[in-house]
């Protein structure tokens, strides 16, 4: 006994699946790339903040432990 084949309601597009991206899906990575590029070009604008000495000490201990 043969089974019936189901007919697709929409024709298959020759280019594959078409999806639309929201505007922020391209804007946010572009903004991140441009901001990192600007920081590389002018590193004097990137100011590092002084960390808590206890956290710095803990990170140093973990690094020493992992290198043994």
Protein Blocks (a to p, Z undefined) as FASTA:
>chain_A
ZZdddddfbdcdfkbpaddddfklmmmmmmmmmmmmmmmmmmmlpccddddfklmmmmmm
mmmmmmZZ
